[in-house]
């Protein structure tokens, strides 16, 4: 899935993101707007993950959920 598709389906994915990463706020989700890079950045901030770990987490989540 490319970045444009992720952004286009973001409203549908918000619930799944919130379930997976409960520390993300609604403001975080609005800021992310479906951007993979922004999601990775917020995971780094909220969970203290290194960038490579946050990227793996996002990619694993996307693959698991078919995004």
C-alpha positions in Angstrom: 0.0 0.0 0.0 1.3 3.4 -0.8 1.2 6.5 1.3 -1.8 8.0 -0.7 -3.9 4.9 0.0 -3.0 5.0 3.7 -4.1 8.6 3.9 -7.3 7.9 1.9 -8.4 5.2 4.3 -7.2 6.8 7.5 -10.6 7.5 9.0 -11.4 3.7 8.8 -8.0 2.8 10.3 -8.1 5.1 13.3 -10.0 2.6 15.4 -7.4 -0.1 14.7 -4.5 2.3 15.4 -6.1 3.4 18.7 -6.7 -0.2 19.7 -3.1 -1.2 18.9 -1.4 1.9 20.4 -3.8 3.1 23.2 -1.4 5.9 24.3 -2.0 7.8 21.1 -4.6 10.6 21.7 -7.3 11.7 19.3 -5.1 14.8 18.7 -2.3 12.5 17.7 -4.5 10.7 15.3 -5.7 14.0 13.8 -2.0 15.1 13.4 -1.0 11.8 11.8 -3.6 12.1 9.0 -2.6 8.7 7.7 1.1 9.6 7.2 3.3 6.6 8.0 6.2 8.9 8.9 4.0 10.9 11.3 2.7 7.7 12.9 6.3 6.4 13.3 7.3 9.7 14.9 4.4 9.7 17.4 5.2 6.1 18.4 8.7 7.1 19.1 7.5 10.0 21.3 4.8 8.1 23.2 6.5 4.7 23.6 10.2 5.7 23.5 10.9 3.3 20.7 13.9 3.8 18.4 12.9 4.8 14.8 13.7 1.3 13.4 11.6 -0.4 16.0 8.7 2.0 15.4 8.9 1.5 11.7 8.8 -2.3 12.2 5.8 -2.0 14.5 3.9 0.1 11.9 4.8 -2.2 9.0 3.8 -5.3 11.1 0.5 -3.6 12.0 -0.2 -2.7 8.4 0.6 -6.2 7.1 -1.4 -7.9 9.8 -4.5 -5.7 9.1 -4.2 -5.7 5.4 -3.4 -2.0 5.1 
